[in-house]
Amino acid sequence: MKLTISRESLLAPLQSIAGVVERKQTMPVLSNVLLVAEDNTLTLTGTNMEVELVGRVSPVHVDQPGRITVPARKLSDICRALGDQAPIELVLEGDRLHLRCGASHFTLSTLPAEHFPNVEDEPESFRLELPQKELSRMFDATAFAMAQQDVRYYLNGLLLEVDKDHVRTVATDGHRLAMAHFDMPTGCAEPRQVIVPRKGVLELSRLLDDVETPVTLVIGDNHLRATVGAYTFTSKLIEGKFPDYNRVIPRGGDKIVLADRATLKNTLQRAGILSHENIRGVRLNLAPNELQVFANNPDQEQAEDALPVEYQGESLQIGFNVGYLVDVMNALEEEQVKITLANPNSSALIEAQNDNRCLYVVMPMRL
């Protein structure tokens, strides 16, 4: 294998693929990136057996086609440290890959391309195109609510639901729920639900831009494949049944609070400084046109704060994990936030006042 490529062309896909490759691997080849040079194109592939990312660079001056695997992070770090001026030459000699750029020369160890695992191809069952910015928005609005290392493995991912007239993402860790949707004709005859694992959601999010350019999703029985520009991303799916999110959404709350999102977020963050560091609880006291926030901790320290809100109704005391509320404030983009409550034992429904594309449910806590 012998090829010449510009630093910028090689560095961009390498940095993306290095994010997929885990630092600690049980199989040495999984720390490597697969390089395939042919037809004036260089294809780079990285995988951790759960997700796979393929990037294509062209045109590339390929003198000798070939395929080999080299350490992903070392190659990425070298390219990042090189200057912009001279092109990079990659030459495979025996079991060593030589990288030359100007006066710099690096020799990297390799492993045979035959040892590199491939994500098995499977027949696609559904294909969908939607704007990158909308999928990115839905991921940003919901991914933070995914569980981490929960024994209920189906919560350690994000539900992607496709119906005939909408695409929806839902995430929950059992204490809170985040949901976002995008209305569009999908051509999907029957509703489909798949659970994308946490790693898959985070890595795919990095590939998406705030543009109308479409991302193509191919949903199979065991995999989700996304094509974004010159990249093809594949993730295994989590087997299991996601909870019925419609049963979690509280209905019929009669106490509606309108507040400035930024002011509420700042008030919560200030009070949260003195909350119990493990349970992070704050108490909200709701009265006509005022919301008071209280927090205390085992050191007998306490915080009191208040902000004006639009509310006409009975007084109410209710406790929440302050981190969950702040996460929702960060996810919402509108200036005004609407909170619907029923009683101290019922979950809060939180959404933007004038945008129903996202909604959030946060369970109360006893304080």
HELIX and SHEET records of a PDB file:
HELIX    1   1 ARG A    7  VAL A   20  1                                  14    
HELIX    2   2 PRO A   28  SER A   31  5                                   4    
HELIX    3   3 ALA A   72  ALA A   81  1                                  10    
HELIX    4   4 ALA A  113  HIS A  115  5                                   3    
HELIX    5   5 GLN A  132  THR A  142  1                                  11    
HELIX    6   6 ALA A  143  ALA A  145  5                                   3    
HELIX    7   7 TYR A  153  LEU A  155  5                                   3    
HELIX    8   8 ARG A  198  LEU A  207  1                                  10    
HELIX    9   9 TYR A  245  VAL A  248  1                                   4    
HELIX   10  10 ARG A  261  GLY A  272  1                                  12    
HELIX   11  11 VAL A  322  ALA A  331  1                                  10    
SHEET    1   A 5 HIS A  61  GLN A  64  0                                        
SHEET    2   A 5 LYS A   2  ILE A   5 -1                                        
SHEET    3   A 5 ILE A  88  GLU A  93 -1                                        
SHEET    4   A 5 ARG A  96  CYS A 101 -1                                        
SHEET    5   A 5 SER A 104  SER A 109 -1                                        
SHEET    1   B 8 GLY A  66  PRO A  71  0                                        
SHEET    2   B 8 ASN A  32  GLU A  38 -1                                        
SHEET    3   B 8 THR A  41  THR A  47 -1                                        
SHEET    4   B 8 VAL A  51  VAL A  57 -1                                        
SHEET    5   B 8 TYR A 231  LYS A 236 -1                                        
SHEET    6   B 8 HIS A 223  VAL A 228 -1                                        
SHEET    7   B 8 PRO A 214  ILE A 219 -1                                        
SHEET    8   B 8 PHE A 126  PRO A 131 -1                                        
SHEET    1   C 8 ARG A 192  PRO A 197  0                                        
SHEET    2   C 8 GLY A 157  ASP A 163 -1                                        
SHEET    3   C 8 HIS A 166  THR A 172 -1                                        
SHEET    4   C 8 ARG A 176  ASP A 183 -1                                        
SHEET    5   C 8 ASP A 355  VAL A 362 -1                                        
SHEET    6   C 8 ALA A 348  ALA A 352 -1                                        
SHEET    7   C 8 GLN A 336  LEU A 341 -1                                        
SHEET    8   C 8 LYS A 255  ASP A 260 -1                                        
SHEET    1   D 4 GLN A 302  PRO A 308  0                                        
SHEET    2   D 4 GLU A 290  ASN A 296 -1                                        
SHEET    3   D 4 GLY A 281  ALA A 287 -1                                        
SHEET    4   D 4 LEU A 316  ASN A 321 -1                                        
END                                                                             
